[in-house]
Amino acid sequence: MSRLRVTPMRGQGRDRLYVTLRDGTTVAWYDKDIGRVSVLSGAGREEVLSALAPYLTGEVAVGPPRVPTPADLDRLSLHPDDDLAPNRPGEGLHAELGALGDALGDALRDAGSGRLPESSGAGRSSGASSFLLRRRWERQDPRQAELLAQETVGDRLDRLEDAGWRVLHSIPLPGAARIDHLAIGPAGVLAVRTLPARKRRVTVADPMVRVGRAAPAPHLRWARRAAERASRALAAEVRPVLAVVEPVRLDALPTPRDVRILRDTEIAALASLGGVLKPADIESLYATARDRHSWLRV
């Protein structure tokens, strides 16, 4: 029995057949309209063609994914609402925390106004209690740490631009999911998932990751899924990365073969890697990735 599956899908005006492993990882796709099979790493050319054989018609070109041409880019005239380039690291978290903080502030003010005038001692006491409660919420809400981690990783990724990289943050996906960061550069395309771990030990046992004493969570599976969806949106190979922020210790043995695990302090080393994409390819993929419409059906 073949380890590959073939699934039809229509998106962005194209009919495609996706070839996936049993765990759902895409390794190739067949564009019917242009008669081309694009093969990623993870499966051999002959194995892919064998799985697609019942569906192929006429002459078919086989090779790595096609990079958008200048003609493709000319069609990308973005409205500001559709341009993801201005997104800040943790853009979605900024909105969530801002709305929740405003709601909490309104609730505390309403509660305080029902007691005593602010000029009285009790009023001052109520105001101080409200302030302390708000500060406690800001410290305890785990999204605060997550936002800080995303800002840390985002800042380090942005510094790669001098080495020829292009970076996007907080890419919205269907179903309220987001890709924390997308980095496109000489070493390829990376979908980066951020993991806050300040002063805590991180233990990786694929696909689970444990941070401190918290329950393990399948962060590697989520990182792979983000890269998979990015690959479909861009019609290019995308590698998953887990960026661990400020861990006191990081144990990842054995190291996953397909997910790059980095401390936030190691991100700068990506600047020395290359050999995958040329500058024109980087700009072409970046132009596609920054368009919100590219991500609507992944």
C-alpha contacts under 8 A as a table, 3 or more apart, distances in Angstrom:
res1	aa1	res2	aa2	distance
2	S	5	R	7.64
2	S	51	A	7.57
3	R	21	L	6.07
3	R	22	R	6.25
4	L	19	V	6.38
4	L	20	T	5.55
4	L	21	L	4.88
4	L	22	R	6.41
4	L	48	V	7.62
4	L	51	A	6.69
5	R	18	Y	7.99
5	R	19	V	5.51
5	R	20	T	5.22
5	R	21	L	6.28
5	R	22	R	6.86
5	R	51	A	7.27
6	V	17	L	6.26
6	V	18	Y	5.56
6	V	19	V	4.63
6	V	20	T	6.50
6	V	51	A	7.09
6	V	52	L	7.11
7	T	17	L	5.45
7	T	18	Y	5.15
7	T	19	V	6.54
7	T	20	T	7.85
8	P	15	D	7.55
8	P	16	R	5.85
8	P	17	L	4.34
8	P	18	Y	6.18
9	M	15	D	6.27
9	M	16	R	5.41
9	M	17	L	6.13
9	M	18	Y	7.22
10	R	13	G	6.90
10	R	14	R	5.63
10	R	15	D	4.66
10	R	16	R	6.03
11	G	14	R	5.46
11	G	15	D	6.85
11	G	16	R	7.99
11	G	297	R	6.11
12	Q	294	S	7.57
12	Q	297	R	7.53
14	R	31	D	7.23
14	R	32	K	7.90
14	R	33	D	7.00
15	D	31	D	6.23
15	D	32	K	5.98
15	D	33	D	6.81
16	R	29	W	6.48
16	R	30	Y	5.42
16	R	31	D	4.79
16	R	32	K	6.09
17	L	29	W	5.44
17	L	30	Y	5.04
17	L	31	D	6.84
17	L	32	K	7.83
18	Y	26	T	6.71
18	Y	27	V	7.92
18	Y	28	A	6.09
18	Y	29	W	4.29
18	Y	30	Y	6.51
19	V	26	T	5.80
19	V	27	V	5.85
19	V	28	A	5.03
19	V	29	W	5.59
19	V	48	V	7.20
19	V	51	A	7.78
19	V	52	L	7.86
20	T	23	D	7.66
20	T	24	G	5.42
20	T	25	T	5.18
20	T	26	T	4.22
20	T	27	V	5.53
20	T	28	A	7.05
21	L	24	G	5.33
21	L	25	T	5.26
21	L	26	T	6.51
21	L	27	V	7.09
22	R	25	T	7.36
25	T	228	E	6.57
26	T	29	W	7.76
26	T	40	L	7.92
26	T	228	E	6.71
27	V	39	V	6.13
27	V	40	L	4.97
27	V	41	S	6.36
27	V	42	G	5.80
27	V	43	A	6.12
28	A	37	V	6.94
28	A	38	S	5.39
28	A	39	V	4.32
28	A	40	L	5.59
28	A	48	V	7.08
29	W	37	V	5.70
29	W	38	S	5.46
29	W	39	V	6.82
30	Y	35	G	7.20
30	Y	36	R	5.75
30	Y	37	V	4.38
30	Y	38	S	6.45
31	D	34	I	5.78
31	D	35	G	5.70
31	D	36	R	5.34
31	D	37	V	6.41
32	K	35	G	5.02
32	K	36	R	6.99
35	G	57	T	7.97
35	G	58	G	7.85
35	G	59	E	6.94
35	G	60	V	4.94
35	G	61	A	6.37
36	R	60	V	5.35
36	R	61	A	4.65
36	R	62	V	5.87
36	R	63	G	7.96
37	V	60	V	6.92
37	V	61	A	6.11
37	V	62	V	4.76
37	V	63	G	6.52
38	S	62	V	6.09
38	S	63	G	5.32
38	S	64	P	5.05
38	S	65	P	4.72
38	S	66	R	7.42
39	V	43	A	7.87
39	V	45	R	6.86
39	V	48	V	7.74
39	V	62	V	7.33
39	V	63	G	5.87
39	V	64	P	5.20
39	V	65	P	6.61
40	L	43	A	7.26
40	L	64	P	6.41
40	L	65	P	7.44
40	L	236	A	7.96
40	L	237	E	6.14
41	S	44	G	7.70
41	S	237	E	7.94
43	A	47	E	6.73
43	A	48	V	6.79
44	G	47	E	5.24
44	G	48	V	6.28
45	R	48	V	5.25
45	R	49	L	6.24
46	E	49	L	5.10
46	E	50	S	6.05
47	E	50	S	5.12
47	E	51	A	6.38
48	V	51	A	5.21
48	V	52	L	6.28
49	L	52	L	5.02
49	L	53	A	5.74
50	S	53	A	5.11
51	A	54	P	7.50
52	L	55	Y	5.50
52	L	56	L	6.28
53	A	56	L	5.45
56	L	60	V	7.45
57	T	60	V	7.51
65	P	235	A	6.14
65	P	236	A	5.44
65	P	237	E	7.53
66	R	235	A	7.31
66	R	236	A	7.45
67	V	235	A	7.94
67	V	236	A	7.53
67	V	281	D	6.24
67	V	284	S	6.91
67	V	285	L	7.08
68	P	71	A	7.86
68	P	72	D	5.64
68	P	73	L	7.01
68	P	281	D	7.63
68	P	284	S	5.61
68	P	285	L	6.87
69	T	72	D	5.11
69	T	73	L	6.53
69	T	284	S	7.06
70	P	73	L	4.99
70	P	74	D	6.26
70	P	284	S	7.62
71	A	74	D	5.14
71	A	75	R	6.89
72	D	75	R	5.53
72	D	76	L	7.10
73	L	76	L	5.16
73	L	284	S	6.83
73	L	287	A	6.83
73	L	288	T	7.66
74	D	77	S	7.04
76	L	287	A	7.38
76	L	288	T	7.59
76	L	291	D	7.68
78	L	81	D	7.99
78	L	82	D	6.04
78	L	83	D	6.07
78	L	291	D	6.83
79	H	82	D	5.32
79	H	83	D	6.54
80	P	83	D	5.23
82	D	290	R	7.97
82	D	291	D	5.77
82	D	292	R	4.94
82	D	293	H	7.10
83	D	86	P	7.12
83	D	290	R	5.58
83	D	291	D	5.31
83	D	292	R	6.16
84	L	87	N	5.58
84	L	168	L	7.04
84	L	169	H	7.77
84	L	171	I	6.99
84	L	290	R	4.80
84	L	291	D	6.29
84	L	292	R	6.27
85	A	168	L	5.86
85	A	169	H	7.59
85	A	290	R	5.63
87	N	91	E	5.99
87	N	168	L	7.18
87	N	169	H	5.75
87	N	170	S	6.50
87	N	171	I	7.99
88	R	91	E	5.06
88	R	169	H	6.01
88	R	170	S	7.05
89	P	147	L	7.78
89	P	150	Q	5.64
89	P	151	E	5.19
89	P	154	G	5.48
89	P	169	H	5.10
89	P	170	S	5.97
89	P	180	D	7.26
89	P	181	H	7.48
90	G	93	L	5.15
90	G	94	H	6.20
90	G	147	L	5.55
90	G	150	Q	5.66
90	G	151	E	6.63
90	G	169	H	7.16
90	G	170	S	5.73
90	G	180	D	6.95
91	E	94	H	5.14
91	E	95	A	6.57
91	E	169	H	7.57
91	E	170	S	5.73
92	G	95	A	5.29
92	G	96	E	6.32
92	G	170	S	6.71
93	L	96	E	4.96
93	L	97	L	5.90
93	L	143	R	7.03
93	L	147	L	6.30
94	H	97	L	5.43
94	H	98	G	5.85
94	H	147	L	7.51
95	A	98	G	5.17
95	A	99	A	6.14
96	E	99	A	5.40
96	E	100	L	6.18
97	L	100	L	5.06
97	L	101	G	5.82
97	L	143	R	7.63
97	L	144	Q	7.90
98	G	101	G	5.15
98	G	102	D	6.18
99	A	102	D	5.22
99	A	103	A	6.23
100	L	103	A	5.07
100	L	104	L	6.11
101	G	104	L	5.08
101	G	105	G	6.09
102	D	105	G	5.08
102	D	106	D	6.20
103	A	106	D	5.15
103	A	107	A	6.22
104	L	107	A	5.08
104	L	108	L	6.16
104	L	134	R	7.48
105	G	108	L	5.18
105	G	109	R	6.16
105	G	134	R	7.50
106	D	109	R	5.16
106	D	110	D	6.13
107	A	110	D	5.13
107	A	111	A	6.14
108	L	111	A	5.08
108	L	112	G	6.11
108	L	130	S	5.97
109	R	112	G	5.10
109	R	113	S	6.09
109	R	130	S	7.88
110	D	113	S	5.21
110	D	114	G	6.68
111	A	114	G	5.60
111	A	115	R	7.35
112	G	115	R	5.69
112	G	116	L	7.44
112	G	123	G	7.34
112	G	126	S	6.10
112	G	127	G	7.00
112	G	130	S	7.98
113	S	116	L	6.76
113	S	117	P	7.13
113	S	118	E	7.95
115	R	123	G	7.34
116	L	120	S	6.79
116	L	122	A	6.41
116	L	123	G	5.27
117	P	120	S	5.68
117	P	122	A	7.91
117	P	123	G	5.43
118	E	121	G	7.68
118	E	122	A	7.57
118	E	123	G	4.12
118	E	124	R	5.71
118	E	127	G	7.62
119	S	123	G	6.15
119	S	124	R	6.78
120	S	123	G	5.02
120	S	124	R	6.35
121	G	124	R	5.13
121	G	125	S	6.16
122	A	125	S	4.90
122	A	126	S	6.07
123	G	126	S	5.03
123	G	127	G	6.22
124	R	127	G	5.05
124	R	128	A	6.20
125	S	128	A	5.10
125	S	129	S	6.17
126	S	129	S	5.08
126	S	130	S	6.17
127	G	130	S	5.08
127	G	131	F	6.23
128	A	131	F	5.07
128	A	132	L	6.23
129	S	132	L	5.10
129	S	133	L	6.07
130	S	133	L	5.08
130	S	134	R	6.18
131	F	134	R	5.22
131	F	135	R	6.22
132	L	135	R	5.05
132	L	136	R	6.07
133	L	136	R	5.08
133	L	137	W	6.27
134	R	137	W	5.11
134	R	138	E	6.26
135	R	138	E	5.06
135	R	139	R	6.34
136	R	139	R	5.19
136	R	140	Q	6.11
137	W	140	Q	5.14
137	W	141	D	5.80
138	E	141	D	5.77
138	E	144	Q	6.77
139	R	142	P	7.94
139	R	144	Q	7.08
140	Q	144	Q	7.78
141	D	144	Q	5.78
141	D	145	A	7.74
142	P	145	A	5.45
142	P	146	E	6.42
143	R	146	E	4.78
143	R	147	L	5.94
144	Q	147	L	5.19
144	Q	148	L	6.30
145	A	148	L	5.13
145	A	149	A	6.16
145	A	196	P	6.44
146	E	149	A	5.10
146	E	150	Q	6.20
146	E	194	T	7.85
146	E	195	L	7.31
146	E	196	P	5.70
147	L	150	Q	5.10
147	L	151	E	6.17
148	L	151	E	5.10
148	L	152	T	6.19
149	A	152	T	5.03
149	A	153	V	6.24
149	A	194	T	6.71
149	A	195	L	7.02
149	A	196	P	5.31
149	A	245	V	6.03
150	Q	153	V	5.19
150	Q	154	G	5.80
150	Q	180	D	7.21
150	Q	194	T	5.99
151	E	154	G	4.97
151	E	155	D	6.00
152	T	155	D	5.32
152	T	156	R	6.46
152	T	245	V	7.69
152	T	264	D	7.58
153	V	156	R	5.18
153	V	157	L	6.15
153	V	194	T	7.14
153	V	243	A	7.31
153	V	245	V	7.48
153	V	264	D	6.04
153	V	267	I	7.99
154	G	157	L	5.09
154	G	158	D	6.06
154	G	169	H	7.15
154	G	181	H	7.07
155	D	158	D	5.14
155	D	159	R	6.51
156	R	159	R	5.30
156	R	160	L	7.17
156	R	264	D	7.55
156	R	267	I	6.53
156	R	268	A	6.77
157	L	160	L	5.43
157	L	161	E	7.73
157	L	167	V	6.88
157	L	183	A	7.37
157	L	267	I	6.82
157	L	268	A	7.49
158	D	161	E	5.83
158	D	166	R	7.79
158	D	167	V	6.35
159	R	162	D	6.62
159	R	268	A	7.73
160	L	163	A	5.29
160	L	164	G	6.88
160	L	165	W	5.55
160	L	166	R	7.75
160	L	268	A	6.90
160	L	270	L	7.69
160	L	271	A	5.99
161	E	164	G	5.14
161	E	165	W	4.49
161	E	166	R	5.85
161	E	167	V	7.61
162	D	165	W	7.10
163	A	271	A	5.56
163	A	272	S	8.00
164	G	185	G	6.02
164	G	186	P	6.87
164	G	279	P	7.24
165	W	183	A	6.74
165	W	184	I	5.56
165	W	185	G	4.12
165	W	186	P	6.91
165	W	282	I	7.59
166	R	183	A	5.88
166	R	184	I	5.14
166	R	185	G	6.21
166	R	282	I	7.36
166	R	283	E	7.77
166	R	286	Y	6.66
167	V	181	H	7.09
167	V	182	L	5.68
167	V	183	A	4.52
167	V	184	I	6.25
167	V	286	Y	7.99
168	L	171	I	7.19
168	L	181	H	5.71
168	L	182	L	5.13
168	L	183	A	6.55
168	L	290	R	7.15
169	H	179	I	7.38
169	H	180	D	5.76
169	H	181	H	4.38
169	H	182	L	6.33
170	S	178	R	5.86
170	S	179	I	5.54
170	S	180	D	4.65
170	S	181	H	5.90
171	I	178	R	5.24
171	I	179	I	5.02
171	I	180	D	6.62
171	I	181	H	7.15
171	I	182	L	7.89
172	P	176	A	6.89
172	P	177	A	6.21
172	P	178	R	4.56
172	P	179	I	6.72
172	P	292	R	7.88
172	P	295	W	7.46
173	L	176	A	6.09
173	L	177	A	5.13
173	L	178	R	5.36
173	L	179	I	7.47
173	L	295	W	5.97
173	L	296	L	6.58
173	L	298	V	7.29
174	P	177	A	6.43
174	P	295	W	7.54
174	P	296	L	6.08
174	P	297	R	7.04
174	P	298	V	7.11
179	I	182	L	7.05
179	I	191	A	6.88
179	I	192	V	7.22
179	I	193	R	6.96
179	I	226	A	6.12
180	D	191	A	7.65
180	D	192	V	6.11
180	D	193	R	5.49
180	D	194	T	6.59
181	H	191	A	6.03
181	H	192	V	5.03
181	H	193	R	6.80
182	L	189	V	7.21
182	L	190	L	5.72
182	L	191	A	4.76
182	L	192	V	6.05
183	A	189	V	5.75
183	A	190	L	5.08
183	A	191	A	6.59
183	A	192	V	7.49
184	I	187	A	7.78
184	I	188	G	5.88
184	I	189	V	4.46
184	I	190	L	6.40
184	I	282	I	6.06
184	I	285	L	7.49
184	I	286	Y	6.82
185	G	188	G	5.34
185	G	189	V	6.42
185	G	274	G	7.69
185	G	277	L	6.60
185	G	279	P	7.88
185	G	282	I	5.89
186	P	273	L	6.75
186	P	274	G	4.32
186	P	275	G	6.08
186	P	276	V	5.61
186	P	277	L	4.76
186	P	278	K	6.30
186	P	279	P	7.35
186	P	282	I	7.41
187	A	270	L	7.55
187	A	273	L	5.39
187	A	274	G	4.16
187	A	275	G	6.08
187	A	276	V	5.13
187	A	277	L	6.46
188	G	237	E	7.80
188	G	238	V	7.24
188	G	239	R	7.86
188	G	274	G	7.61
188	G	276	V	5.42
188	G	277	L	5.76
189	V	236	A	7.99
189	V	237	E	6.83
189	V	238	V	4.87
189	V	239	R	6.27
190	L	227	A	7.37
190	L	238	V	5.47
190	L	239	R	4.88
190	L	240	P	5.84
190	L	241	V	6.46
191	A	223	A	7.42
191	A	226	A	6.56
191	A	227	A	5.25
191	A	230	A	7.30
191	A	238	V	6.55
191	A	239	R	6.14
191	A	240	P	5.00
191	A	241	V	5.93
192	V	223	A	7.26
192	V	240	P	6.17
192	V	241	V	4.64
192	V	242	L	5.83
192	V	243	A	6.59
193	R	223	A	5.84
193	R	240	P	7.71
193	R	241	V	6.11
193	R	242	L	4.94
193	R	243	A	6.02
194	T	242	L	6.09
194	T	243	A	4.95
194	T	244	V	6.23
194	T	245	V	7.32
195	L	242	L	7.01
195	L	243	A	6.01
195	L	244	V	4.82
195	L	245	V	6.08
196	P	244	V	6.17
196	P	245	V	5.05
196	P	246	E	7.29
196	P	247	P	7.98
197	A	200	R	5.38
197	A	201	R	7.30
197	A	202	V	7.13
197	A	211	V	6.31
197	A	212	G	7.72
197	A	244	V	6.49
197	A	245	V	5.48
197	A	246	E	5.75
197	A	247	P	4.96
197	A	248	V	7.95
198	R	245	V	6.34
198	R	246	E	4.60
198	R	247	P	5.18
198	R	248	V	7.07
199	K	246	E	6.28
199	K	247	P	5.20
199	K	248	V	4.68
200	R	211	V	6.43
200	R	212	G	5.02
200	R	246	E	7.94
200	R	247	P	5.22
200	R	248	V	5.16
200	R	249	R	6.87
201	R	211	V	5.94
201	R	212	G	5.08
201	R	247	P	5.83
201	R	248	V	5.42
201	R	249	R	4.67
201	R	250	L	6.07
201	R	251	D	7.94
202	V	209	V	6.98
202	V	210	R	5.61
202	V	211	V	4.63
202	V	212	G	6.26
202	V	247	P	6.57
202	V	248	V	7.90
202	V	249	R	6.10
202	V	250	L	4.85
202	V	251	D	6.17
203	T	209	V	5.73
203	T	210	R	5.17
203	T	211	V	6.69
203	T	250	L	6.13
203	T	251	D	4.83
203	T	252	A	6.16
204	V	207	P	7.48
204	V	208	M	6.11
204	V	209	V	4.55
204	V	210	R	6.50
204	V	250	L	7.93
204	V	251	D	6.06
204	V	252	A	4.75
204	V	253	L	7.13
205	A	208	M	5.18
205	A	209	V	6.12
205	A	252	A	6.95
205	A	253	L	7.46
205	A	254	P	7.93
206	D	209	V	7.17
206	D	218	P	7.83
206	D	220	L	6.64
206	D	256	P	6.83
207	P	218	P	5.19
207	P	219	H	6.65
207	P	220	L	4.93
207	P	221	R	5.62
208	M	216	P	5.70
208	M	217	A	5.18
208	M	218	P	4.24
208	M	219	H	6.16
208	M	220	L	6.58
208	M	221	R	7.86
209	V	216	P	5.20
209	V	217	A	5.41
209	V	218	P	6.08
209	V	219	H	5.97
209	V	220	L	7.33
210	R	213	R	7.35
210	R	214	A	6.41
210	R	215	A	6.27
210	R	216	P	4.21
210	R	217	A	6.47
211	V	214	A	5.74
211	V	215	A	7.67
211	V	216	P	7.12
218	P	221	R	5.34
218	P	222	W	6.41
219	H	222	W	5.01
219	H	223	A	6.06
219	H	242	L	7.91
220	L	223	A	4.94
220	L	224	R	6.14
220	L	242	L	7.27
220	L	259	V	7.21
221	R	224	R	5.14
221	R	225	R	6.16
222	W	225	R	5.02
222	W	226	A	6.23
223	A	226	A	5.21
223	A	227	A	6.39
223	A	240	P	5.51
223	A	241	V	6.61
223	A	242	L	6.68
223	A	259	V	7.78
224	R	227	A	5.15
224	R	228	E	6.08
224	R	239	R	7.84
224	R	240	P	5.44
224	R	259	V	7.33
225	R	228	E	4.95
225	R	229	R	6.26
226	A	229	R	5.28
226	A	230	A	6.21
226	A	240	P	7.28
227	A	230	A	5.01
227	A	231	S	6.04
227	A	238	V	5.42
227	A	239	R	5.86
227	A	240	P	5.16
228	E	231	S	5.11
228	E	232	R	6.49
228	E	238	V	7.09
229	R	232	R	5.18
229	R	233	A	6.31
229	R	298	V	5.40
230	A	233	A	5.04
230	A	234	L	6.09
230	A	238	V	6.55
230	A	295	W	7.83
230	A	298	V	7.60
231	S	234	L	5.33
231	S	235	A	5.50
231	S	236	A	5.20
231	S	237	E	5.41
231	S	238	V	5.26
232	R	235	A	5.22
232	R	236	A	7.24
232	R	298	V	6.35
233	A	289	A	7.75
233	A	294	S	5.66
233	A	295	W	5.68
233	A	297	R	7.71
233	A	298	V	6.15
234	L	285	L	6.83
234	L	288	T	6.75
234	L	289	A	6.63
234	L	294	S	7.36
239	R	258	D	7.36
239	R	259	V	6.97
239	R	260	R	7.88
240	P	258	D	7.26
240	P	259	V	5.19
240	P	260	R	6.52
241	V	259	V	5.51
241	V	260	R	4.72
241	V	261	I	5.84
241	V	262	L	7.39
242	L	259	V	7.08
242	L	260	R	6.30
242	L	261	I	4.85
242	L	262	L	6.25
243	A	261	I	6.11
243	A	262	L	4.94
243	A	263	R	5.61
243	A	264	D	5.78
244	V	247	P	6.67
244	V	261	I	7.44
244	V	262	L	6.10
244	V	263	R	4.78
244	V	264	D	5.84
245	V	263	R	5.93
245	V	264	D	5.09
246	E	263	R	7.05
246	E	264	D	6.85
247	P	250	L	6.37
247	P	263	R	7.58
252	A	255	T	5.37
252	A	256	P	7.91
253	L	256	P	7.97
256	P	259	V	5.62
256	P	260	R	7.40
257	R	260	R	7.75
262	L	265	T	7.87
262	L	266	E	5.93
262	L	267	I	6.83
263	R	266	E	5.31
263	R	267	I	7.12
264	D	267	I	5.62
265	T	268	A	6.92
266	E	269	A	5.65
266	E	270	L	7.82
267	I	270	L	5.75
268	A	271	A	5.89
269	A	272	S	5.82
269	A	273	L	7.50
270	L	273	L	5.36
274	G	277	L	7.29
275	G	278	K	7.83
277	L	281	D	5.83
277	L	282	I	6.25
278	K	281	D	5.20
278	K	282	I	6.27
279	P	282	I	5.06
279	P	283	E	6.35
280	A	283	E	5.27
280	A	284	S	6.20
281	D	284	S	5.08
281	D	285	L	6.19
282	I	285	L	5.35
282	I	286	Y	6.04
283	E	286	Y	4.99
283	E	287	A	6.08
284	S	287	A	5.23
284	S	288	T	6.53
285	L	288	T	5.16
285	L	289	A	6.07
286	Y	289	A	4.98
286	Y	290	R	6.08
287	A	290	R	5.56
287	A	291	D	6.88
288	T	291	D	5.62
288	T	294	S	6.61
289	A	292	R	7.51
289	A	294	S	6.52
289	A	295	W	7.95
290	R	294	S	7.97
291	D	294	S	5.63
291	D	295	W	7.78
292	R	295	W	5.80
292	R	296	L	7.12
293	H	296	L	5.38
294	S	297	R	7.59
295	W	298	V	5.86
